[in-house]
Amino acid sequence: MGFDEMDVDTIWMDGEFVDWDDAQIHVLSHGLHYGSGVFEGVRCYATDEGPAIFRWDEHLERFYASGKPYDMDIPFEKEELTEATMELIRRQDLTSCYIRPVAFYGYDSLGVSPKDNPVQVAIAAWPWGAYLGDEALEKGVDVMVSSWRKHASSQIPTNAKTTGLYVNSLLAGEEARRNGYTEAIVLNKEGNVAEGPGENIFLVKDGDIYTPGLSESILDGITRDTVIELARERGYTVNDNATISRGELNTADELFFTGTAAEVTPIRKVDNVVIGDGSRGPVTEELQQAFFDLVERRSDDHEEWFTYV
């Protein structure tokens, strides 16, 4: 569904609420030409107590931290962005939504150096269902290992959620879809498993859980951290600093993606090789159920992870 089909009408931009169609920037903005921006993707879930933003504080912390490698000082306090986001949700009567804060170097000059350009900040919120499709949550997705590699942290910081870096994700994801797959898996420069274009990846083998470590050129995903915590609470051994070879994908008992947009999505096949028995595995199902019980507040656990609107 495109934005024009959605019942949304307001965006917060540089300290003000503006009409959706008026949230515009100059075509010579630095961020448009050089990808010099940072962003977050956050979900707000419908609960019996009203809309609840999931792990907002952690997302906001990463948002500010992502600007540091680029000397980008976000010109608003965290409390201001929190109140702006909550008011944005209220104004649009959203019970659940996806939230996109973005900060970028704006319009002044167009040299590669952004030193004279202002930092602009915007927040949008809109309804967004299952990122890889509702059916994918139960039946899983077919993926391919992309020919495109994930850039190393020695080249570009992988722990910053940078706008321009997602061309790497775009290339991998579109390659997969052109070849009939739903999503891609990206290897790092050493040829080991890194992540999906917009997701972290988990592998289950003999009842233990593995996920690539931060040194494998991955983003430190907040849903990744959530699932690690939920798994350990349920007695699983989680190796969260793993190095996973490409071949280990094919012999895994289960694989699944995690991410704010993807939530917890099983992987059914990799390069047409069936994973496990080709359906959502028992560990994936248990963790997926635990995740949705948590975010939809059917469980009282981790109240500290929720910001109620």
C-alpha positions in Angstrom: 0.0 0.0 0.0 1.4 3.4 -1.0 1.3 6.5 1.2 -1.4 8.1 -0.9 -3.7 5.2 0.1 -3.1 5.6 3.8 -5.0 7.8 6.3 -2.0 9.9 7.4 -1.7 13.6 7.1 1.0 15.0 9.4 4.8 14.9 9.8 7.0 16.6 12.4 9.8 18.5 10.8 12.4 20.7 12.4 10.3 21.5 15.4 7.0 21.9 13.8 4.0 19.7 12.7 3.4 20.2 9.0 1.0 18.8 6.5 2.2 15.5 5.0 2.4 17.1 1.5 4.4 20.1 2.8 7.2 18.1 4.3 9.7 19.0 1.6 13.5 19.8 1.3 15.6 21.5 -1.3 16.9 19.3 -4.2 20.4 20.5 -3.4 20.3 19.2 0.2 23.6 17.5 1.2 21.9 14.3 2.4 20.1 13.8 -0.9 23.4 13.8 -2.8 25.8 12.1 -0.4 23.6 9.9 1.8 24.7 11.9 4.8 21.8 11.1 7.1 20.9 8.7 9.9 17.6 7.2 10.8 15.6 4.7 12.9 12.8 2.4 12.4 10.5 1.9 15.4 7.3 0.0 15.9 4.3 1.1 18.0 1.9 -1.7 18.9 -1.7 -1.6 19.8 -2.3 -2.8 23.4 -5.1 -2.8 25.9 -3.4 0.2 27.5 -3.3 2.1 24.2 -0.5 2.5 21.7 2.9 1.4 23.1 6.2 2.3 21.4 8.6 -0.7 21.7 12.1 0.0 23.0 11.9 3.7 22.1 14.7 4.7 24.5 17.1 2.2 22.8 16.2 3.3 19.3 16.6 7.0 20.3 20.0 6.2 21.9 21.2 4.6 18.6 19.8 7.4 16.6 22.0 10.0 18.4 25.0 7.6 18.4 24.7 7.0 14.7 25.4 10.7 14.0 28.6 10.7 15.9 30.9 9.2 13.2 29.7 12.0 10.9 30.0 14.9 13.4 26.3 15.2 13.2 24.9 16.9 16.3 21.1 16.4 16.4 19.7 19.9 17.3 16.9 18.6 19.5 16.9 17.0 23.0 15.8 13.4 23.3 12.8 14.6 25.3 11.7 16.9 22.5 11.7 14.0 20.0 9.9 11.8 22.4 7.1 14.2 22.9 6.9 15.1 19.2 6.6 11.4 18.3 3.9 10.8 20.9 1.9 13.8 19.7 2.3 12.8 16.1 0.7 9.4 16.9 -2.1 11.1 18.8 -2.8 13.6 16.0 -3.2 10.9 13.5 -5.2 8.6 15.7 -2.8 5.7 15.1 -3.3 2.7 17.3 -0.3 0.9 15.9 2.3 2.2 13.4 5.8 2.3 12.2 7.9 5.3 13.2 10.7 6.8 11.1 12.9 9.5 12.7 15.5 10.8 10.3 18.3 13.4 10.6 20.4 14.6 7.7 22.6 17.4 6.5 20.4 19.9 4.7 20.8 22.8 2.3 23.6 25.3 2.3 26.6 24.2 0.1 27.3 21.1 -1.9 30.9 20.2 -1.3 31.5 16.8 0.2 32.2 18.3 3.5 28.9 19.1 5.3 30.4 21.6 7.8 28.3 24.5 6.7 25.1 22.6 6.3 22.3 22.5 8.9 21.2 19.3 10.4 17.5 18.8 9.7 15.3 16.3 11.6 11.9 14.8 10.7 9.6 12.2 12.2 6.9 10.3 10.3 4.5 7.6 11.5 2.2 5.4 9.4 0.5 2.0 9.5 2.7 -0.8 8.3 2.0 -4.5 8.6 4.3 -7.5 8.3 7.4 -6.3 6.3 7.9 -9.6 4.4 4.2 -10.4 4.3 1.7 -11.9 6.8 2.1 -15.3 5.3 5.8 -15.2 5.8 5.5 -15.0 9.6 4.0 -18.5 9.6 5.3 -20.2 6.5 8.7 -18.5 6.2 10.5 -17.0 3.2 12.8 -18.2 0.5 16.1 -16.3 0.4 19.3 -16.3 -1.6 22.8 -15.5 -0.7 23.6 -12.3 -2.5 26.6 -11.7 -4.8 26.9 -8.3 -3.1 29.0 -8.3 0.1 28.4 -6.2 3.2 30.9 -3.4 3.6 33.4 -3.8 6.5 33.4 -1.5 9.5 36.9 -0.4 8.5 35.4 1.1 5.4 32.2 2.6 6.7 30.8 2.3 10.3 28.5 -0.7 10.5 27.2 0.2 13.9 25.6 3.5 12.6 22.2 3.3 10.9 23.2 5.6 8.0 20.8 6.4 5.1 23.4 6.2 2.3 24.6 2.8 3.3 21.3 1.2 2.4 22.1 1.2 -1.3 24.0 -2.0 -0.3 20.8 -3.4 1.1 18.9 -2.3 -2.0 21.3 -4.0 -4.3 21.1 -7.3 -2.4 17.4 -7.3 -1.9 16.6 -6.4 -5.5 19.0 -9.1 -6.8 17.1 -11.6 -4.7 13.6 -10.5 -5.9 14.8 -10.5 -9.6 15.7 -14.1 -9.1 12.4 -15.1 -7.5 13.3 -14.9 -3.8 11.7 -12.9 -1.1 14.9 -11.6 0.5 18.7 -11.9 0.5 21.4 -12.9 2.9 24.6 -10.8 2.7 28.0 -12.2 3.4 30.8 -10.0 4.8 34.1 -9.4 3.1 35.6 -12.6 4.7 32.8 -14.6 3.1 31.0 -15.3 6.4 27.3 -14.6 7.1 26.6 -11.0 8.1 22.8 -10.3 7.9 19.9 -9.6 5.7 19.4 -6.3 3.8 17.3 -5.0 6.7 17.4 -7.8 9.2 19.7 -9.7 11.5 19.9 -13.5 11.1 19.7 -16.4 13.6 20.7 -20.0 13.2 19.4 -23.0 15.3 21.5 -26.2 15.5 21.0 -29.1 17.9 18.8 -26.8 20.2 21.4 -24.0 20.5 21.1 -20.6 18.9 23.7 -18.7 17.0 23.8 -15.2 15.5 26.7 -13.3 14.0 28.7 -11.1 16.3 29.1 -7.4 16.0 32.6 -7.9 14.5 31.0 -9.6 11.5 29.9 -6.2 10.0 26.4 -6.3 11.3 24.1 -3.6 12.7 23.5 -4.1 16.4 19.8 -4.7 16.0 17.4 -3.9 18.8 15.0 -6.8 17.9 18.1 -9.0 17.7 18.9 -8.0 21.3 15.3 -8.6 22.3 15.2 -12.1 20.9 18.6 -13.0 22.5 17.1 -11.9 25.9 13.8 -13.8 25.3 15.7 -17.0 24.3 18.0 -16.9 27.3 15.1 -16.4 29.6 13.6 -19.6 28.2 16.8 -21.6 28.9 18.4 -21.6 25.4 22.1 -21.2 24.9 22.6 -18.2 22.7 26.0 -17.7 21.0 25.7 -14.0 20.1 29.3 -13.6 18.9 29.2 -16.4 16.3 31.0 -16.7 13.0 28.7 -18.5 10.6 30.0 -19.9 7.3 27.9 -19.9 4.2 27.8 -23.7 4.2 26.4 -23.8 7.7 23.2 -22.1 6.5 22.3 -25.2 4.4 22.8 -27.6 7.4 21.0 -25.5 10.0 17.9 -27.0 11.7 16.3 -23.6 11.6 17.0 -20.1 10.4 15.1 -16.9 11.0 15.3 -13.1 10.5 14.8 -10.5 13.2 14.2 -6.7 12.7 11.9 -3.9 13.7 10.1 -4.3 10.3 10.6 -8.0 9.9 9.9 -8.8 13.5 10.6 -12.6 13.7 10.3 -14.2 10.3 11.3 -17.9 9.6 13.5 -18.7 6.6 12.3 -21.7 4.6 14.9 -22.1 1.9 18.3 -20.7 1.1 19.3 -20.9 -2.5 16.5 -23.5 -3.0 18.0 -25.7 -0.3 15.3 -26.6 2.2 16.1 -25.6 5.8 15.1 -28.3 8.3 11.7 -29.7 7.2 10.9 -26.6 5.2 8.5 -25.1 7.7 8.7 -22.8 10.8 10.8 -24.7 13.3 9.9 -25.2 17.0 12.5 -22.9 18.4 11.6 -20.2 15.9 7.9 -20.6 16.7 8.5 -20.4 20.4 10.6 -17.3 20.2 8.2 -15.7 17.7 5.3 -16.4 20.0 7.2 -15.0 22.9 8.0 -11.9 20.9 4.4 -11.2 19.9 3.1 -12.0 23.4 5.5 -9.4 24.6 4.9 -6.6 22.2 1.2 -7.0 22.1 1.3 -7.1 26.0 -0.2 -10.5 26.4 2.7 -10.8 28.7 3.6 -8.4 31.6 7.4 -9.0 31.1 9.8 -6.1 30.4 7.5 -3.2 31.1 10.6 -1.0 30.9 10.7 -1.6 27.1 7.5 0.2 26.5 6.6 3.9 26.1 2.8 4.3 26.3 1.3 7.1 24.1 
